[in-house]
Amino acid sequence: MNIPFNKPHFTGREKKYIIKAARNGNFSGNGSYTKKVQELFQARYGIRKALLTSSCTDALEMIALLFRIAPGDEVIMPSYTFVSSANPFILRGANLVFCDSMDDHPNMDPDRLEELITPKTKAIVVMHYGGIANDMDRIMALAQRYNLFVAEDAAHSIEATYKSRPLGSIGHLGAFSFHETKNIITGEGGMLLVNDARFCTRSEIIWEKGTNRAAFRRGEVQKYEWVDVGSSFLPSDIVGACLTAQMEQIKKIQARRVRHWNYYYEGLKTLWEQGNVQLPIIPEYASINGHLFYLITQSLQERDRLLTHLRKRNIHAVFHYQSLHNSPFYSHQQGNRPLPNAERFSETLIRLPLFYALREKEINAVINAVKDFYR
Ligand SMILES: Cc1ncc(COP(=O)(O)O)c(C=O)c1O
């Protein structure tokens, strides 16, 4: 048995819709599938405006433009995250201020946020690791007190909630990813989520290369012109077609992924009780979306030995983020401020295979292999 880390899942309708999009006569950006799927997201997640993008990275770049991040601004974000939480802000000249993870969770620690705020702070980027919510009420209250913007990097978080509210719909702006490793996929793809009315008009302009083309297409202006900065953030309607097919089966996809997640949890919890590993902690305000299943080992050496042990059994488990504050690109700008929790998760966290088509006997094989390692 060879168990890959991920296998993209297709619902079966993607091909039909993609061909239809191509034959529609307008399969460039902002086509009919794009419009429909954006409306679907707006309704399902209570988002004021959803704009399909070529990636979550692109959506985050739009966020940096919408927040008008300028050289010298400070942006607070977790160190334990993907580079795409950071790059869009660096590209606008911001200084990054990394926040450590919690003691028992890879998410940024809200207790450590306030001490990082200075008069130069402009925004906070929250990343909900594995679709497990950070404490958004606390973060939003802090942002309000200091007049800061909040972006949710919700790349992992589709369908997950915080106090029953969809992740991505709480910060001023948010971003989803439809990269092939995510729950809902288009190969590459993402979405900007606008929750604050102040950003609605400008988001559409930035999306369409700095022009008011979207308003022109709705007949609201006579001609379309260059009115602001922007880029080509909108993908072809083929991405919209693919996403439509995926969204039609979101409930089925989610139910199965959450079942896999719970199966891992039940199968491995004795190892946690015995003190061998730590499993994900789900705060009472969060609901899971089965995006990824992780366990935390005691040390880097143990993590590497476990990965090798699993590899020998043809099980492809992987570690996750190398914390950004000590990355080759940014460590010289961080100073010497250590972030011990982020560093620990970089060294000890393992993600187990989790994808739609995974079968129970494969999950059992993974669980048994992990248990054999600790026997
Ligand atoms: C937390 C986080 N943010 C952003 C991204 C970037 O997503 P995309 O590949 O859609 O640009 C990723 C990618 O996995 C991610 O893990």
The ligand as a Gaussian input file, in Angstrom:
#p B3LYP/6-31G(d) Opt

LIG

0 1
 C       -1.419000      29.843000       5.329000
 C       -1.308000      29.939000       3.849000
 N       -1.521000      31.116000       3.256000
 C       -1.444000      31.265000       1.927000
 C       -1.125000      30.198000       1.115000
 C       -0.992000      30.424000      -0.337000
 O       -2.052000      29.875000      -1.077000
 P       -1.980000      29.839000      -2.650000
 O       -1.123000      28.680000      -3.030000
 O       -3.413000      29.662000      -3.095000
 O       -1.423000      31.135000      -3.106000
 C       -0.880000      28.951000       1.686000
 C       -0.544000      27.813000       0.831000
 O       -0.660000      26.681000       1.168000
 C       -0.965000      28.812000       3.085000
 O       -0.705000      27.655000       3.702000

